Amino acid sequence: MSEQAPIFNLYQGNQPLLISMPHNGQAIPSEIKATMTETALAVPDTDWYLDKLYDFAQAMGVSVINPTYNRYVIDLNRNTNGENLYPGANSTELCPTTAFDLSPLYQEGKKPTEAEIARRIDTYWQPYHQALAQEIARLKAQHGYVVLLEAHSILSHVPRFFDGQLPDFNFGNNLGESCQQTLIEAIEAIDFSPYSQITNGRFKGGFITRHFGQPSQCVEAVQLELSQATYLDEQTLSYNQTKAEQVKPKLKALVSSLLRYAQQQSQEAAK
């Protein structure tokens, strides 16, 4: 069945920095909606409003990509082989069957089959990842170096995944594998107060960060899992303008720091 909406939206900037928001999409195709529960149709586990939070990035010349469709259709930040990125921890599948609160996403007997999962990989996962790869290649050809920011957000309390309250800014670089320590040091030099921050805590970077972050190939990647308590009314999942205006300068400082770092690395690569 052909889709009316594009699979993703890509803004191509002119700087060596790309922001990916793989869980920002909210749409669910009609034929999948027909198999889902009321819980699923409300898409509560969306990385809400990230495009709005980072709306300053395009004016800085930063490339931005985000999907149209929701993570309940297919999780773009998972390996298609179904690998659990956090062995021993509770995790959602490539095509999730339960919400973060463990409530079912599909009506009885209507979970996606292997054939349906394969179709979703071809229809939704592959185009996004192909676009990511092509944009990274374009920027690398232009600048010699690329930094990828994987932008995510999550509720501050999700017992399924972590105990207690999540720190506000959760950075991950796959325990040092997806970017150099100098990039982490540049991030940690930012004054995030009054917000809390941690590196490689509960979130160490998902599949995209781990797959594309290859410092030896002049591509570095870091993930930010932002607590939604910093910009949402978490009970209603509604955008809180006052909160957002307080946290956005910290996000802009982060993007500015990543951009400076990427530009410096590009200059080094050109020598």
SVG drawing of the C-alpha trace seen along z (x, -y; Angstrom):
<svg xmlns="http://www.w3.org/2000/svg" viewBox="-9 -31 57 45">
<polyline fill="none" stroke="black" stroke-width="0.4" points="0.0,0.0 1.5,-3.3 1.8,-6.0 0.6,-9.6 3.1,-11.1 6.9,-11.1 8.8,-8.5 11.0,-11.2 11.8,-14.9 15.4,-15.9 16.8,-19.4 20.3,-19.6 22.5,-22.1 26.0,-23.3 27.8,-22.5 29.5,-19.2 26.8,-18.4 23.6,-16.3 20.8,-15.9 18.7,-12.8 15.4,-12.4 14.3,-8.8 11.5,-8.7 10.0,-12.1 7.3,-10.8 3.7,-10.5 1.9,-9.0 0.6,-5.5 -0.6,-4.2 -4.3,-3.3 -3.7,0.4 -1.6,0.7 -3.9,-1.5 -6.7,1.1 -4.7,3.7 -3.8,1.6 -5.2,0.8 -6.4,-2.6 -3.2,-2.9 -1.1,-2.5 -3.1,-5.1 -2.2,-7.7 1.5,-7.0 2.4,-8.0 6.1,-6.9 6.9,-9.4 10.0,-11.7 7.6,-14.6 8.2,-18.0 11.9,-17.5 11.6,-19.3 10.2,-22.2 12.9,-22.1 15.7,-22.1 14.0,-24.6 17.0,-26.8 19.3,-24.2 18.5,-24.8 19.3,-28.5 22.8,-27.5 23.3,-25.5 22.8,-22.1 21.3,-19.2 18.2,-17.7 16.3,-14.4 13.2,-13.1 10.7,-10.5 7.0,-10.9 6.0,-7.6 5.9,-6.6 8.3,-4.2 5.3,-1.8 5.4,-1.2 9.0,-0.3 11.8,-1.5 14.4,-3.2 17.0,-3.0 17.1,0.8 19.1,3.3 16.9,5.2 18.4,8.4 16.5,7.8 19.6,7.5 19.0,6.2 21.4,3.2 21.2,3.5 21.7,7.2 19.9,8.3 17.7,5.1 14.0,5.0 13.8,3.6 11.3,3.0 11.4,4.9 12.1,3.7 8.4,3.6 7.2,3.0 4.3,5.0 4.0,3.3 4.2,-0.3 6.7,-1.5 4.1,-0.8 3.8,2.8 0.3,2.3 -0.4,4.1 -0.1,2.2 -2.0,4.7 -5.4,6.2 -5.7,9.9 -4.1,12.0 -3.0,9.0 0.7,8.6 2.9,8.1 4.0,11.3 7.6,11.9 6.4,11.0 4.9,7.8 8.0,6.9 10.1,7.5 7.7,5.2 8.1,2.5 11.9,2.8 11.7,2.3 9.1,-0.5 10.2,-2.6 13.5,-1.5 15.6,-1.2 14.7,-4.6 15.5,-6.4 18.8,-4.7 19.7,-5.1 19.0,-8.8 21.1,-9.0 24.0,-7.3 23.7,-9.4 23.6,-12.7 26.6,-11.7 28.5,-10.8 27.5,-14.2 28.7,-16.1 31.9,-14.1 32.6,-14.7 32.1,-18.4 33.9,-18.8 36.0,-15.8 34.5,-15.2 30.9,-14.8 29.4,-14.8 26.0,-13.1 23.7,-14.1 21.1,-11.5 18.3,-13.6 15.9,-11.7 13.7,-12.3 11.8,-10.2 9.6,-10.5 11.5,-11.2 10.1,-8.1 9.8,-4.8 10.1,-1.9 10.4,0.6 13.8,-0.8 15.3,-2.5 14.7,-3.1 13.7,-6.4 14.0,-9.7 16.2,-10.0 18.8,-12.8 17.9,-15.6 20.6,-15.3 21.7,-11.7 24.6,-11.5 25.9,-8.3 28.7,-7.4 28.7,-3.6 31.2,-3.7 33.7,-5.7 33.3,-3.8 31.1,-6.2 33.0,-9.4 36.3,-10.6 36.8,-11.6 37.6,-15.1 34.0,-15.5 32.6,-14.3 34.9,-16.7 33.6,-19.6 30.0,-18.6 30.8,-18.2 32.4,-21.7 29.0,-23.2 27.2,-24.7 23.9,-22.7 22.9,-24.0 20.3,-23.9 19.8,-20.7 21.5,-17.4 23.6,-15.5 25.3,-12.1 27.4,-10.3 26.9,-6.6 24.5,-6.1 21.3,-4.2 21.5,-5.3 24.7,-4.7 23.5,-5.2 21.2,-3.2 21.8,-1.4 22.2,-4.6 24.8,-6.0 26.7,-2.7 26.4,-2.0 27.3,-5.4 29.7,-6.6 33.0,-5.5 35.7,-8.0 38.4,-6.2 36.2,-7.0 35.9,-10.7 32.3,-10.3 31.6,-10.8 28.2,-10.2 26.7,-11.0 23.2,-10.4 21.2,-12.8 18.3,-11.3 16.6,-14.4 14.2,-14.0 10.8,-15.2 10.4,-16.8 12.5,-19.6 10.0,-20.7 6.7,-18.8 3.8,-18.6 4.4,-14.9 0.9,-14.0 -0.7,-15.4 2.3,-15.1 1.7,-18.7 4.4,-21.2 5.2,-23.6 6.3,-26.9 7.9,-28.2 9.9,-25.0 10.9,-24.8 12.2,-28.4 14.4,-27.6 16.0,-24.4 16.3,-25.5 19.4,-27.7 21.1,-24.6 20.3,-22.7 21.5,-25.5 24.8,-25.6 25.1,-21.9 24.6,-22.2 26.9,-25.2 29.6,-23.2 29.2,-20.2 29.3,-22.5 32.6,-24.1 34.1,-20.7 33.0,-19.4 34.4,-22.5 37.7,-22.1 37.9,-18.4 37.1,-19.4 40.0,-21.8 42.3,-19.2 41.1,-16.7 41.9,-19.2 45.5,-19.6"/>
</svg>
